[in-house]
Amino acid sequence: MSRKKPDRESISNRTLMRRREFFSACGRCALLAAGFCYSSSRSGTAQNVALLDLSSLPVKKSVRLRLLFSLHRPVQDRPDWPNLGFDFRPVMENYLTILEKRLPEFSFLVSTVSGPEEATAILAADRDNWIDGYLVFQLNCWNRIMPAAVETGKPVLYVDFQYGGSGGFLVYTAEQIRQNRKNFGFICSSNPEHLVAAVRAFKTVQATGEASNFSEIITEIRKDLTPAPGYLTCYPDPLKIISPEETAYRMKHSPILLFRDPRGGENLEMAGIPVVNLPFSELNSAWEKADREEAATVARGWWRRAALVQNVRFSELVNSAAMYLGMKQLLRQHQARAITINCLGGFYGGHIHAYPCLGFFELNNQGLVGACEADLRSTATMVALGLMTEGRPGYISDPVLDMAGRQIIYAHCVASNRVFGPAGQVNPYEILTHSEDRQGASVRSLLPAGYLTTSLEIDQSQKAILLHQAKAVGNSFDDRACRTKLVAEPLGDYEKLFTMWDRWGWHRVTFYGDLKKAAYELASILDYSVVEEA
């Protein structure tokens, strides 16, 4: 049954609620709520309050901002970042508390919005009201709310809720930068004082009456608040690189097995690498036929070597080990080097019955390739650079940027613990549930710090290799989003890192080692260009 769109009158005239009442009642109905107004002068006593018609307000006395919280539901009802069941209500209340305490001259109207239609209705109603600008918080990744706010011409500050909305934040920010939108500014920081400093820019714009310099003002604030580069000298990491000619030859003989949907289909090619497109049924059959006693032996090895096993039953590890053995058999059968699976689509669609995360972990440790999400571009990157480095594993991730530490965090639920290759040193790992849905089994690899990393993507359609480099500085244990989180400090221009996500997508593949020269040499053989994103 279709939901009736909220009309302008119902949006402009909402009950003025105290913050505690709003967030405690913030269920599905609150997703349509658009006009709750909060200011630092409101009464702290409980009382019945009248409807508020913003269009009839007297001469303005403060800066009035609309806060748009972009999310699926106040309590998350699906597997996505941060995770199923995540309660956003304390997050929203915390943002509001900080802003009210630090900016008493501002008033805030709070709305939760789940999609473009709701955003459009709110923004249309705001044409009859006095609004100085918009503060858009990307709490979930792909709710596309912010562009509609930018179209109003009012100044818009876009805020990343890290490990929640970071994918959409990066992609949509890059789009706005490419369009050179002058009324658009953005900030992504774990330091709440950085948010406060950026919001103060609305007062500057109000004083001048010009929104056309808002982007420039926020850019300067962001640059001033981002720390200078730290100590970027890295540990020695001797790396054996084979020739680009030999790499290109091996790529042609290193097929990728693609499991994208129930149908399978015509075989493909990615950057000269053959792609065998197979149906889910073949993968499921391999899992069913795997020897369960052998799977139990593999599972005991994982359990024994793990530094921690949490909320994962041994039977689930046996299930994951059976998927690993099935994948290994398929690689042998098709004489392939790599396998990539539409993991969540297959699992939630009932086409496969075990997560491949631990199997990918094991394949990558052996110098083969297990790659997430049927991402052929990233899989091809793992194959090509893995061949060139004689077995170093690539690590697909969903990166997050945090200007507070001038950092990039590479986050995913699959990672090797042999980042220097099958014969290299190992690092500790933990076995946890898959993060977004808290099911199955996945890996938190505690990746080594102090080394240079190179993150890349090879794209056949653009005939280009994208890259940046960073020094690994540690691991994040934040419970939100994916389990493995390698924290690194990028080399080069931090601001430039915001500009490529719309054309290259969210994934990056990170290798330990200095692969910059190798990437240029491989690009020359493939007749590709190299794009340095930092």
C-alpha positions in Angstrom: 0.0 0.0 0.0 1.5 3.4 -1.0 2.1 5.9 1.7 0.4 9.3 1.3 3.0 12.1 0.9 2.9 14.7 3.7 1.5 18.0 2.6 3.0 21.3 3.1 0.6 22.4 5.9 1.1 19.2 7.9 4.9 19.7 7.7 4.9 23.4 8.5 2.6 23.0 11.5 3.9 20.2 13.8 3.7 19.9 17.5 6.7 21.4 19.2 8.1 18.6 21.4 10.8 18.5 24.0 13.9 16.7 22.8 13.4 13.7 25.1 9.9 13.2 23.9 11.0 13.4 20.2 13.8 10.9 20.4 11.9 8.4 22.7 9.0 8.4 20.2 11.2 8.4 17.2 9.8 5.3 15.4 8.5 5.0 11.9 6.1 7.9 12.3 9.0 10.1 13.2 10.6 9.5 9.8 7.9 11.7 8.4 8.2 14.4 11.1 9.7 17.5 9.7 9.1 20.6 11.8 10.2 20.0 15.4 12.0 23.2 16.5 14.5 23.3 19.3 16.3 26.3 20.6 18.5 27.0 23.6 15.8 29.1 25.2 13.1 26.4 25.4 11.6 25.6 28.8 13.0 22.7 30.7 9.6 21.9 32.3 7.1 19.5 31.0 4.1 21.2 29.5 1.5 21.0 26.7 2.6 23.0 23.8 0.8 24.6 20.8 1.3 24.1 17.1 4.1 26.1 15.6 3.6 28.0 12.4 7.1 29.1 11.3 5.8 31.4 8.6 4.3 33.7 11.2 7.4 34.1 13.3 8.5 37.7 14.1 11.8 39.2 13.0 14.6 36.6 13.4 16.7 36.7 16.4 19.1 33.9 15.7 20.5 31.6 13.0 17.8 29.0 12.2 19.0 25.7 10.7 17.1 22.6 9.6 18.9 19.4 10.8 18.1 16.5 8.4 19.1 13.1 9.8 19.3 10.8 6.8 18.7 7.2 7.9 16.5 4.1 7.3 14.8 3.9 10.7 15.7 5.4 14.1 16.3 1.8 15.2 17.9 0.0 12.2 15.7 -2.7 10.7 18.1 -4.1 8.1 21.7 -5.3 7.6 23.7 -2.3 6.7 26.2 0.0 8.3 26.4 0.5 11.2 24.6 -2.8 11.9 21.1 -4.4 12.3 19.4 -3.1 15.4 21.6 0.0 15.8 19.8 2.7 17.8 20.3 6.1 16.2 18.2 8.0 18.8 21.1 8.6 21.3 23.3 9.6 18.3 20.8 12.2 17.1 20.2 13.5 20.6 24.0 13.7 21.3 24.5 15.8 18.1 21.7 18.1 19.1 22.9 18.5 22.7 26.4 19.4 21.5 25.1 22.0 19.0 22.7 23.6 21.5 25.3 23.8 24.3 28.1 25.2 22.1 25.9 27.4 19.8 23.3 29.1 22.0 22.6 31.7 19.4 21.3 29.1 16.9 17.9 27.4 16.7 17.5 24.0 15.2 14.6 22.3 13.5 15.0 18.5 13.6 13.8 16.1 10.9 14.5 12.4 10.3 14.3 11.5 6.6 14.6 8.1 4.9 14.4 9.0 1.2 14.3 11.8 -1.4 10.5 12.1 -1.5 10.3 12.9 2.2 13.2 15.3 1.8 11.5 17.1 -1.1 8.3 17.6 0.9 10.2 19.1 3.8 12.3 21.4 1.6 9.1 22.5 -0.2 7.5 23.4 3.1 10.6 25.4 4.1 10.1 27.8 1.2 7.4 29.4 3.2 9.5 29.5 6.4 12.6 31.3 7.5 15.5 28.8 7.2 19.1 30.0 7.1 20.6 26.7 5.9 20.7 22.9 6.2 22.8 20.6 8.3 22.6 17.1 6.7 23.8 14.1 8.7 24.5 11.0 6.7 23.7 8.3 9.3 23.1 5.4 6.8 25.1 5.1 3.6 22.8 5.3 0.6 19.8 7.5 1.6 20.2 10.3 -1.0 19.0 13.3 0.9 21.7 15.9 0.7 21.6 16.8 -3.1 18.0 18.0 -2.7 19.0 20.4 0.1 21.8 21.8 -2.1 19.3 22.5 -4.9 17.5 25.0 -2.6 20.4 27.4 -2.9 20.7 27.7 0.8 24.1 26.8 2.5 24.3 23.1 3.2 26.8 21.5 5.6 27.1 17.8 5.0 28.3 15.6 8.0 29.5 12.0 8.0 28.4 9.7 10.8 31.5 7.6 10.6 31.0 3.8 10.2 27.4 4.6 9.5 27.0 6.8 6.5 30.5 7.0 5.2 30.0 5.3 1.8 27.2 7.7 0.7 29.0 10.6 2.3 32.1 10.0 0.2 30.3 9.3 -3.1 27.8 12.2 -2.8 30.5 14.6 -1.6 32.6 13.9 -4.6 29.6 14.5 -6.9 29.1 18.0 -5.4 32.8 18.8 -5.6 32.8 17.8 -9.3 29.7 20.1 -9.9 31.5 22.9 -8.0 28.5 23.7 -5.8 29.4 26.9 -4.0 26.7 26.5 -1.3 27.9 23.1 -0.3 30.4 22.3 2.5 31.3 19.1 4.2 33.0 17.7 7.3 34.0 14.3 8.5 35.6 14.2 11.9 35.4 12.2 15.1 36.0 15.4 17.0 32.7 17.1 17.8 34.4 20.5 18.1 35.2 20.4 14.4 31.4 20.1 13.7 30.7 23.1 16.0 33.4 25.2 14.2 31.9 24.3 10.8 28.3 25.1 11.9 29.5 28.6 13.0 30.1 29.3 9.3 26.3 29.7 8.9 26.5 32.8 11.0 29.1 34.3 8.7 26.9 33.6 5.7 23.9 35.1 7.4 25.8 38.3 8.2 26.9 38.7 4.6 23.7 37.4 3.0 25.7 35.4 0.5 25.6 31.6 0.3 27.9 31.5 -2.7 31.1 31.5 -0.7 30.0 28.8 1.8 32.0 26.1 0.2 35.1 28.2 0.4 34.6 29.1 4.0 34.0 25.4 5.1 37.0 24.3 3.0 39.3 26.7 4.9 37.9 25.6 8.2 38.4 22.0 7.3 42.0 22.6 6.2 42.8 24.6 9.4 41.4 21.8 11.6 43.1 18.9 9.8 46.4 18.2 11.5 49.7 18.5 9.6 51.2 15.2 8.3 52.7 13.1 11.1 55.8 10.9 11.1 55.5 9.1 7.8 58.8 7.2 7.7 57.9 3.4 7.4 59.6 0.2 8.4 61.7 -1.5 5.7 59.6 -3.9 3.6 61.6 -5.6 0.8 59.3 -6.4 -2.0 60.0 -8.7 -4.9 58.2 -7.5 -8.1 58.0 -9.5 -11.3 58.1 -7.7 -14.6 54.9 -6.1 -15.9 55.2 -8.2 -19.1 55.2 -11.4 -17.1 52.4 -10.1 -14.9 50.2 -9.4 -17.9 50.9 -12.8 -19.3 49.9 -14.5 -16.0 46.8 -12.4 -15.8 45.5 -13.9 -19.0 45.9 -17.4 -17.5 44.5 -16.6 -14.0 40.7 -16.8 -14.4 38.2 -15.3 -11.9 35.1 -17.3 -10.9 32.1 -14.9 -10.6 29.0 -15.9 -8.6 26.7 -12.9 -9.1 23.2 -14.3 -9.4 21.1 -17.5 -9.8 21.5 -17.5 -13.6 25.2 -17.2 -14.3 25.7 -16.3 -18.0 28.2 -15.4 -20.6 31.9 -15.3 -19.6 33.5 -11.9 -19.3 37.0 -10.3 -19.2 38.3 -7.7 -16.8 41.6 -6.0 -17.6 42.7 -9.0 -19.6 41.7 -11.5 -16.9 39.2 -14.2 -18.0 36.0 -14.2 -15.9 33.9 -17.4 -15.7 30.3 -16.4 -14.8 28.6 -19.2 -12.9 25.2 -19.6 -11.1 24.8 -19.7 -7.4 23.6 -23.3 -7.7 27.1 -24.5 -8.6 28.6 -22.8 -5.6 25.9 -24.2 -3.3 26.4 -27.7 -4.7 30.1 -27.5 -4.0 29.3 -26.5 -0.4 26.9 -29.4 0.0 29.4 -31.9 -1.3 32.2 -30.8 1.0 33.4 -33.4 3.5 32.1 -32.3 6.9 34.9 -34.1 8.8 37.5 -32.3 6.8 35.5 -29.1 7.4 35.6 -29.7 11.1 39.4 -30.1 11.0 39.7 -26.8 9.2 37.3 -25.2 11.7 39.3 -26.4 14.7 42.5 -24.9 13.1 40.8 -21.5 12.8 39.4 -21.7 16.3 42.8 -22.7 17.8 44.8 -20.0 16.0 42.3 -17.2 16.7 43.1 -14.7 19.4 39.4 -14.5 20.2 36.2 -16.2 19.1 33.1 -14.3 20.1 29.4 -15.0 19.5 30.2 -17.6 16.8 29.4 -21.3 17.4 31.7 -24.0 16.3 29.0 -25.4 14.1 29.0 -22.1 12.2 32.8 -22.4 11.7 32.3 -25.9 10.3 29.7 -24.4 7.9 32.1 -21.7 6.8 34.9 -24.4 6.4 32.6 -26.4 4.1 32.1 -23.3 2.0 35.9 -22.8 1.9 36.4 -26.4 0.8 33.7 -26.0 -1.9 35.3 -22.8 -3.2 38.7 -24.5 -3.2 37.3 -27.4 -5.3 35.7 -25.0 -7.8 39.1 -23.2 -8.2 40.8 -26.5 -9.0 38.0 -27.6 -11.3 38.1 -24.4 -13.4 41.8 -23.9 -13.0 41.1 -20.5 -11.6 43.1 -18.2 -9.3 40.2 -16.1 -7.8 36.6 -16.3 -6.7 34.2 -13.5 -6.0 30.7 -13.9 -4.7 27.6 -11.7 -4.3 27.7 -12.8 -0.7 24.8 -11.0 0.9 22.6 -11.3 -2.2 23.2 -15.0 -2.3 22.8 -15.6 1.4 19.6 -13.4 1.9 18.1 -14.8 -1.3 18.5 -18.4 0.0 20.8 -19.3 -2.8 23.8 -20.1 -0.6 23.8 -21.2 3.0 27.1 -20.1 4.5 29.1 -16.9 4.6 32.4 -17.1 2.5 34.3 -14.7 4.7 36.6 -17.2 6.5 37.0 -19.1 3.2 38.2 -15.9 1.5 40.5 -15.3 4.5 42.1 -18.8 4.0 42.4 -18.4 0.2 44.1 -15.0 0.5 46.5 -16.4 3.0 47.5 -19.0 0.5 48.3 -16.6 -2.3 44.9 -17.1 -4.1 42.1 -14.6 -4.2 38.8 -14.6 -2.4 37.0 -11.3 -3.0 33.8 -9.8 -1.6 30.6 -8.7 -3.2 31.1 -9.9 -6.8 33.2 -6.8 -7.3 35.1 -7.6 -10.5 37.1 -4.4 -10.5 38.5 -5.1 -7.1 39.0 -8.8 -7.8 41.0 -8.0 -10.9 43.1 -5.6 -8.8 43.8 -8.3 -6.3 44.7 -10.8 -9.0 47.0 -8.4 -11.0 49.0 -7.0 -8.1 49.0 -10.3 -6.2 50.6 -11.9 -9.2 53.1 -9.0 -9.6 54.1 -9.3 -5.9 54.2 -13.1 -6.0 51.3 -13.7 -3.7 50.8 -10.7 -1.5 47.1 -10.4 -0.7 45.0 -7.4 -1.4 42.4 -6.3 1.1 39.1 -5.0 -0.2 37.7 -2.3 2.0 35.1 0.4 2.4 37.2 3.4 3.4 36.3 6.0 6.0 38.0 9.4 6.2 38.6 11.1 9.6 40.1 14.5 9.4 40.5 14.7 13.2 43.6 12.5 12.8 44.2 13.1 9.1 43.4 9.4 8.7 41.8 6.9 6.4 40.3 3.8 7.8 40.0 0.7 5.6 37.1 -1.3 6.9 35.7 -4.8 5.8 34.8 -8.2 7.3 37.4 -10.1 5.3 41.2 -9.6 5.5 44.3 -11.8 5.3 46.6 -12.2 8.3 49.6 -12.8 6.0 49.9 -9.4 4.5 53.5 -10.0 3.4 52.6 -13.1 1.4 52.0 -16.8 2.1 55.5 -17.3 3.5 55.6 -14.0 5.5 54.9 -13.3 9.1 51.4 -13.7 10.5 49.5 -11.2 12.6 46.7 -12.0 15.2 43.1 -12.3 14.1 39.7 -12.7 15.8 36.6 -14.5 14.7 33.4 -12.6 15.1 30.0 -12.4 13.4 29.5 -10.7 10.1 29.1 -7.1 11.3 26.0 -5.7 9.4 23.7 -8.5 10.4 25.5 -10.1 13.3 25.2 -13.5 11.7 27.7 -16.1 10.4 31.4 -15.8 10.9 33.9 -13.2 9.7 37.4 -12.0 10.6 38.9 -9.1 12.4 42.6 -9.1 11.3 44.8 -7.0 13.5 47.0 -5.7 10.8 50.6 -4.6 11.4 51.4 -0.9 11.9 54.4 1.1 10.7 54.4 -0.1 7.1 53.7 1.6 3.8 50.5 0.5 2.0 49.3 1.1 -1.5 45.6 1.2 -2.3 44.5 0.7 -5.8 41.6 0.0 -8.2 42.0 -1.2 -11.9 39.1 -0.1 -14.1 38.7 -1.5 -17.6 36.0 0.9 -18.6 38.2 3.9 -17.7 41.4 2.2 -18.9 43.0 3.5 -15.7 44.6 2.5 -12.4 43.7 4.6 -9.4 46.1 4.7 -6.4 47.0 6.3 -3.2 49.5 5.4 -0.5 49.3 5.6 3.3 51.3 4.5 6.4 49.5 1.9 8.5 49.3 3.3 12.0 47.0 0.9 13.9 43.6 -0.8 14.1 40.2 0.5 15.2 38.0 -1.6 17.4 34.8 0.4 17.0 31.9 -2.0 17.0 30.1 -0.1 14.2 30.4 -1.3 10.7 32.9 -3.9 9.4 35.1 -5.9 11.7 38.6 -5.3 10.3 39.5 -1.6 10.4 43.1 -0.7 9.4 43.9 2.9 10.4 46.4 4.7 8.1 47.7 8.2 7.4 47.7 9.0 3.7 50.7 10.4 1.9 50.1 13.5 -0.2 47.1 15.8 -0.5 44.5 14.8 2.1 41.9 17.1 0.6 42.2 15.5 -2.9 41.2 12.2 -1.3 37.6 13.5 -1.3 37.3 13.9 -5.1 37.3 10.4 -6.8 34.6 8.3 -5.1 31.8 9.2 -7.5 33.8 7.8 -10.5 35.5 4.9 -8.8 33.0 3.7 -6.2 33.6 3.1 -2.5 35.9 0.0 -2.6 39.6 0.2 -2.6 42.1 -2.7 -2.5 45.0 -2.2 -0.1 48.4 -4.0 -0.4 51.3 -3.8 2.0 54.4 -2.5 0.2 55.3 0.3 -2.2 53.5 -0.6 -5.4 53.4 2.8 -7.0 56.2 2.1 -9.6 54.8 -1.3 -10.2 51.3 0.2 -10.9 52.8 2.6 -13.4 54.7 -0.1 -15.2 51.6 -2.4 -15.3 49.5 0.5 -16.6 52.0 1.1 -19.4 51.8 -2.6 -20.5 48.0 -2.5 -20.4 47.9 0.9 -22.2 46.1 2.4 -19.1 46.6 5.7 -17.4 47.4 6.1 -13.6 45.3 8.4 -11.5 46.8 9.4 -8.1 43.9 10.4 -5.8 46.1 12.0 -3.2 
